[in-house]
Amino acid sequence: VDPWLTATLKRINRVKRPLNSVPQHFRCLTETLSSPSAIWTLCSIMLPKAPDSELRKNSNPLIEALFNYQLIHIEAYVVHVDMVSQNEVAFKLTPETIESLVEYHRDIYSVDTAASTWNWSEKQIQLKKLQDDFVQAANRFVYRTNALALEGLEEDGAGELLCGRSDEVKYAIMGLFLPLLPPPPRIVDVVRPAPLLPSSSGAENWWQPTLPPPHPAPIESWKMVPSSPSATSSGDSQSSMWAAMGLSEIQLPSPTPSYSQPYTTASYSAPQYYSAPMISAPIPQLPMPSMLMQQQCSTSAGFGGFGWDRYQEYTLPYGTTI
């Protein structure tokens, strides 16, 4: 038998009893704890007297606390003592304490928690179930602690918890007040498109900007573009270029222009400048002067108003051979 238990039993007993053996300690402790007045105060909890919407508002916090809050004492009695194997003592709530807690839960706590949640079709059913669960939890509540708590034993078996154990009981009692949980929202599957990953050809192509393919230059209808390049001399390329050029690209030394655009005050039209150019027939190859010299001198062969029979009138540079 621990010395603290012997000292406690001698302190609370008005009638001196011998405590020289274990059975004598056991008999004295059982008679003390089984007394109807052996009620322990485990803790005290301050709770509101009315729902939050009905509380009285006052600028003085002391007056507001006196009118709006109440102190509920959590009382219990000892139902189990194990001094051999577990070395523990168990307490169970009294019917008066259970009734006070159930009353507060039904009239105040349930009203506040229902006002703080949105309405749904089965809200009242869930609220009723929450109240029933609290009643069952309060009736089954048992607080177990070390047997050393019996040091707080007083006369007639009453007592208080020492060494901060009352805080443990307070947290355990407040844990019985569960919140009213609304049904979870429906989970809607959101189909997200798969991310476009870069090509697996190479990592070096990931950060290079994609350039549009170059458009080929438009081929004009009046130009002759060779199908494939050929390795020719510069003279052949120049002769082919002159043969392929149209009338508009050759400047003739004619004294009078063959055609000129008449002046007009009409406004310019878009088709006049953006339409496709007219296809003009190439100029036939001109005969060389050596070929004309074989003809009679009286024969005039010319082009564009120029007669070769009057070539004496034109002074040729010195040393020129025809």
C-alpha positions as CSV (number, residue, x, y, z in Angstrom):
1,V,0.0,0.0,0.0
2,D,1.3,3.4,-1.0
3,P,2.0,5.8,1.9
4,W,0.0,8.6,0.3
5,L,-3.2,6.3,0.3
6,T,-2.8,5.6,4.0
7,A,-2.3,9.3,4.8
8,T,-5.4,10.2,2.7
9,L,-7.7,7.6,4.4
10,K,-6.6,8.7,7.8
11,R,-7.3,12.4,6.9
12,I,-10.9,11.9,5.7
13,N,-12.1,9.4,8.3
14,R,-13.7,11.0,11.3
15,V,-13.6,7.7,13.2
16,K,-10.2,6.3,13.7
17,R,-9.9,2.9,12.0
18,P,-6.9,0.6,12.0
19,L,-5.0,0.6,8.6
20,N,-2.4,-2.0,9.2
21,S,-3.0,-4.4,6.3
22,V,-4.1,-4.3,2.7
23,P,-7.7,-5.7,3.4
24,Q,-8.2,-2.9,5.9
25,H,-7.2,-0.3,3.3
26,F,-9.4,-1.9,0.7
27,R,-12.5,-2.0,3.1
28,C,-12.1,1.6,4.2
29,L,-11.7,2.9,0.6
30,T,-14.7,1.0,-0.7
31,E,-17.0,2.3,2.1
32,T,-15.9,5.8,1.5
33,L,-16.3,5.9,-2.3
34,S,-19.6,4.0,-2.2
35,S,-21.3,6.7,-0.1
36,P,-24.1,8.6,-1.8
37,S,-22.4,11.9,-1.1
38,A,-19.1,10.7,-2.7
39,I,-19.5,13.0,-5.7
40,W,-16.4,14.3,-7.4
41,T,-16.2,17.7,-9.2
42,L,-14.1,16.9,-12.3
43,C,-14.2,20.4,-13.8
44,S,-16.4,23.5,-14.4
45,I,-17.4,24.7,-17.9
46,M,-18.8,28.2,-18.7
47,L,-21.5,28.0,-21.4
48,P,-24.0,30.5,-22.9
49,K,-27.5,30.7,-21.4
50,A,-29.2,31.3,-24.8
51,P,-28.6,31.0,-28.5
52,D,-26.2,33.6,-30.0
53,S,-29.1,35.6,-31.6
54,E,-30.7,36.1,-28.1
55,L,-27.7,37.1,-26.1
56,R,-27.7,40.4,-24.4
57,K,-25.3,43.0,-25.7
58,N,-23.6,45.3,-23.2
59,S,-20.5,47.6,-23.4
60,N,-19.4,46.2,-20.0
61,P,-18.0,42.7,-20.5
62,L,-18.6,41.8,-16.8
63,I,-22.3,42.6,-17.1
64,E,-22.5,40.8,-20.4
65,A,-20.9,37.7,-18.9
66,L,-23.2,37.6,-15.9
67,F,-26.4,37.8,-18.0
68,N,-25.3,35.6,-20.9
69,Y,-23.3,32.8,-19.4
70,Q,-23.7,30.0,-16.9
71,L,-21.3,27.7,-15.1
72,I,-22.0,24.0,-15.3
73,H,-20.1,21.8,-12.9
74,I,-19.1,18.4,-14.3
75,E,-19.7,16.0,-11.5
76,A,-19.0,12.2,-11.4
77,Y,-18.6,9.3,-9.1
78,V,-16.0,6.6,-8.9
79,V,-17.0,3.4,-10.6
80,H,-13.6,1.5,-10.7
81,V,-10.4,1.5,-8.8
82,D,-7.4,-0.7,-9.7
83,M,-4.5,-0.4,-7.4
84,V,-2.8,-3.7,-8.5
85,S,-2.4,-4.1,-12.3
86,Q,-3.5,-0.9,-14.1
87,N,-3.1,1.5,-11.1
88,E,-6.0,3.6,-12.3
89,V,-9.4,5.0,-11.2
90,A,-12.5,5.6,-13.4
91,F,-15.2,8.2,-13.1
92,K,-18.7,8.3,-14.6
93,L,-20.9,11.4,-15.0
94,T,-23.9,11.8,-12.6
95,P,-27.4,11.8,-14.1
96,E,-27.8,15.5,-13.2
97,T,-24.7,16.4,-15.1
98,I,-25.8,14.4,-18.1
99,E,-29.2,16.1,-18.1
100,S,-27.6,19.6,-17.9
101,L,-25.4,18.8,-20.9
102,V,-28.2,17.3,-23.0
103,E,-30.4,20.3,-22.3
104,Y,-27.7,22.7,-23.4
105,H,-27.0,20.8,-26.5
106,R,-30.7,20.6,-27.5
107,D,-31.8,24.2,-26.7
108,I,-28.7,26.3,-27.4
109,Y,-25.9,24.4,-29.2
110,S,-28.2,22.8,-31.8
111,V,-29.8,26.2,-32.6
112,D,-26.5,27.9,-33.1
113,T,-25.0,25.2,-35.3
114,A,-28.2,25.0,-37.4
115,A,-28.1,28.8,-38.0
116,S,-24.5,28.7,-39.1
117,T,-25.1,26.1,-41.8
118,W,-27.1,26.3,-45.1
119,N,-30.4,24.5,-45.5
120,W,-30.8,21.2,-47.3
121,S,-33.6,18.7,-47.5
122,E,-32.4,16.4,-44.7
123,K,-31.1,19.1,-42.3
124,Q,-33.6,18.4,-39.6
125,I,-33.0,14.7,-39.8
126,Q,-29.3,15.2,-39.4
127,L,-29.8,17.6,-36.5
128,K,-32.0,15.1,-34.7
129,K,-29.4,12.4,-35.2
130,L,-26.7,14.7,-33.9
131,Q,-28.7,15.2,-30.6
132,D,-29.3,11.5,-30.2
133,D,-25.6,10.7,-30.7
134,F,-24.7,13.3,-28.0
135,V,-27.1,11.7,-25.5
136,Q,-25.5,8.3,-26.0
137,A,-22.0,9.8,-25.8
138,A,-22.7,11.6,-22.6
139,N,-24.1,8.4,-21.0
140,R,-21.2,6.4,-22.1
141,F,-18.6,8.9,-21.0
142,V,-16.0,7.5,-18.6
143,Y,-12.9,9.4,-17.5
144,R,-9.9,7.2,-16.6
145,T,-6.8,8.6,-14.9
146,N,-4.0,7.5,-12.6
147,A,-5.0,6.3,-9.1
148,L,-2.9,9.1,-7.7
149,A,-5.9,11.3,-8.3
150,L,-7.4,9.9,-5.1
151,E,-5.2,12.3,-3.2
152,G,-7.9,14.9,-3.8
153,L,-10.4,12.8,-1.8
154,E,-12.3,14.8,0.9
155,E,-14.7,13.9,3.7
156,D,-17.7,11.8,2.8
157,G,-16.0,10.6,-0.4
158,A,-16.2,13.9,-2.3
159,G,-13.2,15.3,-4.0
160,E,-11.6,17.3,-6.9
161,L,-9.1,16.5,-9.5
162,L,-5.6,17.9,-8.8
163,C,-2.5,18.5,-10.9
164,G,-4.2,19.9,-14.0
165,R,-6.4,16.8,-14.6
166,S,-9.5,19.0,-14.7
167,D,-8.3,20.5,-18.0
168,E,-8.2,17.0,-19.5
169,V,-11.8,16.5,-18.5
170,K,-12.9,19.8,-19.9
171,Y,-11.3,19.1,-23.3
172,A,-12.9,15.6,-23.3
173,I,-16.4,17.0,-22.5
174,M,-16.2,19.7,-25.2
175,G,-15.1,17.0,-27.7
176,L,-18.6,15.5,-27.4
177,F,-20.1,18.6,-29.1
178,L,-19.8,17.6,-32.8
179,P,-20.5,20.1,-35.6
180,L,-23.4,19.7,-37.9
181,L,-21.8,18.7,-41.2
182,P,-23.8,19.4,-44.4
183,P,-23.7,16.8,-47.2
184,P,-20.6,17.1,-49.4
185,P,-21.0,18.8,-52.8
186,R,-21.4,16.6,-55.8
187,I,-18.1,15.9,-57.5
188,V,-18.2,16.9,-61.1
189,D,-15.6,15.3,-63.4
190,V,-13.9,18.0,-65.4
191,V,-12.5,16.6,-68.6
192,R,-9.3,18.5,-69.3
193,P,-7.6,18.3,-72.6
194,A,-4.3,16.5,-72.7
195,P,-1.3,18.9,-72.7
196,L,0.4,19.1,-76.1
197,L,3.9,17.8,-75.6
198,P,6.7,18.9,-78.0
199,S,7.9,16.6,-80.7
200,S,10.4,13.9,-79.6
201,S,12.7,14.6,-82.6
202,G,15.1,16.5,-80.4
203,A,15.3,18.8,-77.4
204,E,17.0,21.5,-79.4
205,N,13.9,22.1,-81.5
206,W,11.6,22.8,-78.5
207,W,12.6,26.4,-78.0
208,Q,13.1,27.4,-81.7
209,P,10.2,29.4,-83.1
210,T,8.4,27.8,-85.9
211,L,8.8,29.9,-89.0
212,P,6.2,29.8,-91.8
213,P,7.5,28.2,-95.0
214,P,8.7,30.8,-97.5
215,H,6.2,31.4,-100.3
216,P,7.6,31.1,-103.8
217,A,7.7,34.3,-105.8
218,P,4.8,34.7,-108.1
219,I,5.7,33.9,-111.7
220,E,4.5,36.5,-114.1
221,S,2.9,35.3,-117.3
222,W,5.0,37.4,-119.6
223,K,8.3,36.0,-118.3
224,M,9.9,32.8,-119.3
225,V,11.5,31.0,-116.4
226,P,13.7,28.0,-117.1
227,S,12.6,24.8,-115.5
228,S,16.1,23.9,-114.3
229,P,19.3,25.9,-114.0
230,S,21.9,25.1,-116.5
231,A,25.6,25.9,-116.4
232,T,26.1,28.2,-119.4
233,S,28.4,31.0,-120.1
234,S,27.6,34.6,-119.4
235,G,27.1,35.4,-123.1
236,D,24.6,32.6,-123.6
237,S,22.7,33.7,-120.5
238,Q,22.6,37.3,-121.8
239,S,21.4,36.4,-125.3
240,S,18.7,34.2,-123.9
241,M,17.7,36.9,-121.5
242,W,17.3,39.5,-124.4
243,A,15.4,37.0,-126.4
244,A,13.0,36.3,-123.6
245,M,12.3,39.9,-122.8
246,G,9.1,41.5,-124.0
247,L,8.4,44.7,-125.8
248,S,7.9,46.7,-122.7
249,E,11.5,46.0,-121.6
250,I,13.3,47.1,-124.8
251,Q,13.9,50.7,-125.5
252,L,14.0,51.3,-129.2
253,P,15.9,54.3,-130.7
254,S,12.9,55.3,-132.6
255,P,12.4,59.0,-133.0
256,T,8.7,58.8,-132.5
257,P,7.2,56.6,-129.8
258,S,5.0,53.9,-131.2
259,Y,2.3,54.4,-128.5
260,S,1.7,56.7,-125.6
261,Q,-0.9,56.7,-122.9
262,P,-3.4,59.6,-123.5
263,Y,-3.9,62.0,-120.7
264,T,-7.1,61.7,-118.9
265,T,-8.6,63.2,-115.8
266,A,-10.5,60.1,-114.8
267,S,-9.7,58.7,-111.4
268,Y,-7.4,55.8,-111.1
269,S,-9.0,52.4,-110.8
270,A,-7.6,49.4,-108.9
271,P,-7.9,47.0,-111.8
272,Q,-5.8,49.4,-114.0
273,Y,-2.8,48.8,-111.7
274,Y,-3.5,45.4,-110.0
275,S,-4.7,43.4,-113.0
276,A,-2.4,40.9,-114.7
277,P,-0.2,42.4,-117.4
278,M,-1.1,41.9,-121.0
279,I,0.9,39.3,-122.9
280,S,2.7,40.9,-125.8
281,A,4.3,39.1,-128.6
282,P,8.1,39.3,-128.7
283,I,9.8,41.5,-131.4
284,P,11.2,39.5,-134.3
285,Q,14.9,39.4,-134.6
286,L,16.3,42.4,-136.5
287,P,18.5,41.8,-139.5
288,M,22.1,42.8,-139.2
289,P,23.5,45.6,-141.5
290,S,25.9,43.0,-143.1
291,M,22.9,41.1,-144.3
292,L,21.3,44.2,-145.8
293,M,24.4,45.2,-147.7
294,Q,24.0,42.2,-150.0
295,Q,20.8,43.7,-151.4
296,Q,20.7,46.6,-154.0
297,C,21.5,50.0,-152.7
298,S,18.2,51.3,-154.1
299,T,16.3,48.8,-152.0
300,S,15.2,50.2,-148.7
301,A,15.0,47.9,-145.9
302,G,14.1,49.4,-142.5
303,F,12.2,49.1,-139.4
304,G,10.5,51.8,-137.4
305,G,10.9,54.6,-140.1
306,F,14.8,54.2,-140.4
307,G,16.0,53.6,-144.0
308,W,19.4,51.9,-144.5
309,D,19.7,53.5,-148.0
310,R,20.3,56.8,-146.3
311,Y,23.0,55.6,-144.0
312,Q,25.6,57.9,-145.7
313,E,23.8,60.8,-144.1
314,Y,24.7,59.6,-140.7
315,T,28.3,60.3,-139.8
316,L,30.1,57.3,-138.5
317,P,32.9,57.5,-136.1
318,Y,36.4,57.3,-137.5
319,G,37.7,53.9,-138.2
320,T,34.3,52.3,-138.2
321,T,34.0,49.4,-140.6
322,I,30.7,48.3,-142.1
